[in-house]
Amino acid sequence: MSRPPLRTRNLPVFPVTAEPVRPEVPASVAAAEHAVEPRGPASGPRIGFVTLGCDKNTVDSERMMAALAGQGARVSGEVQDAEVVVVNTCGFIEAAKEESIETILEACALKEEGNASAVVAVGCLVQRYKEELARELPEVDLFMGLTEMQGLVPELRRRGLLVEEGRAVPNMERPLRVLSTDTPHTSFLKISEGCDHACAFCAIPHMRGLHRSHPVEELVREAQELERAGVVELNVISQDTTWYGRDLRRRNGRGAAGEGGPAPLLPGLLRALLDGTEIPWYRLFYMYPSGITRELVELLGSSDRILPYLDMPIQHGSDRMLELMRRPERRATIRERVRWLRDAVPDLTLRTTVIVGFPGETEEDFREMQELLEEIRFERVGAFPYSLEEDTRAAEMEGHLPEEVKQERLTEVMDLQREIAFEENEAQVGRVMEALVDRRVEDDPEFVAQGRTASQAAEVDGVTQILPRAEGDPGPEPGRRIQVEVVGSLDHDLVARVVESESRGGTP
């Protein structure tokens, strides 16, 4: 079967072997809406970042921004006036590849117009296709894959785009990360790199390598710095979060710092984070059902700071398809883990993702998926049509389905989930609950702010629209945790009024 081209050619795969980029001395986290100015004269270059793809890329970009800010650069998410534009690319599916290429070309247009002097492309797409990209896009000044990004600072300095090392910010004042989203009170903690699973549809191991856990001590220190920067919601992420610590335990059987005893698994990491910080909201993502243990479930049920929300991707509901996908669990495991969780965690919100139109998927397979979704009633579902990825097992399978069939099935799944989500939202009307305010709303005559309850994750779920308390009410301040009463529901959003506005953490 022929491979889908990126632009016009097939592109090679580059395996990952190195560790992720990390600043030399992680001292502090910087939070800024626009730019981070270096200490002393503002003579460093303006470097603008565009981050594409997943939240793991966001963390990578924030680390690179911090490393550059530590060298005197002025970094931000603004590219119009940047002297150097860095595009952190995504290579996960075909649509993401196309978006990455388009964004790189837009950055190159800025250089042609004279606004930028250099364009740098980094990340997943470059990791897989560096040689081909360099041939097709000679206007890009520098390509760096995932294994090379730690060399960004010395490479820019070599090209005269950074100040001399002697004029850099002192080590102890260098930031660990620069928070780059428009809601800096919400951030991500990436606890590992890569993935040991061999799912037939996924190219992640080609790009990010096998699973590598970050040491507990480093993660706790990073969470503490994020807390000092004003983060009140920390999303724990990785490729498979339940896999945390297994590689450390296999490698040496001891703690990362050599203090003795077995290396901790995910429950141990979570306890260390709870003990080491006062961050009020921890949210767990990418939790494979097969990796959810009784110990973990008991911790979720007993902690009031780990939110009653779990992202648990199942990808399908047919055992035959799960086997073809080379997933590590089957329907029985999914049902069992859901039962454990719902029995132990009050008011639990479950989110999942599914793929429709995988090669060989029959109508019966598809109906089995729908039946499982109806049975479990996940409160949140993300559904995606299968995308053929070169150098994956699925690419060579027989039975690839027409795009129109994939789209029809996608529509059916989302229609089903829309009904479930609306019913779940309706059940929330009349309840009083805590919400985290994300932003004020200035151009809506009905609402004054947007926030999220524990059941709503940033960017992937709906929001809570907050009504004014009185005429002229500016709305609660972003970053505050407030008590609201839900007074209405929409397909995916809630409508609420404030019943208690005193700050309970976040920006004062």
Buried (B, 14 or more C-beta within 10 A) or exposed (E): EEBBEBEEEEBEBBEBEBBBBBBEEBBBBBBBEEBBBBEEEEEBBBBBBBBBBBBBBBBBBBBBBBBBBBBBBBBBBBBEEBBBBBBBBBBBBBEBBEBBBEBBBBBBEBBEEEBBBBBBBBBBBBBBBBEBBBEBBEEBBBBBBBBBBBEBBEBBBEBEBBBEEEBBBEEEEBBBBBBBBEBBBBBBBBBBBBBBBEBBBBBBBBBBBBBBBBBBBBBBBBBBBBBEBBBBBBBBBBBBBBBBBBBBBEEEEBBBEEEEEEBBBBBBBBBBBBEBBEBBBBBBBBBBBBBBBEEBBBBBBEBEBBBBBBBBBBBBBBBBBBEBBBBBBBBEBBBEBBEBBBEBBEEBBBBBBBBBBBBBBEEEBBEBBBEBBBEBBBBBBBBBBBBBBBBBBBBEBEEBBEEEBBEBBBEBBBEBBEEBBBEBBEEBBEBEBBBBBBBBBEEEEEBBBBBBBBBBBBEEBBBBBBBBBEEEBEBBBBBBBBBBBBBBBBEBBBBBEBEEBEBBBBBE
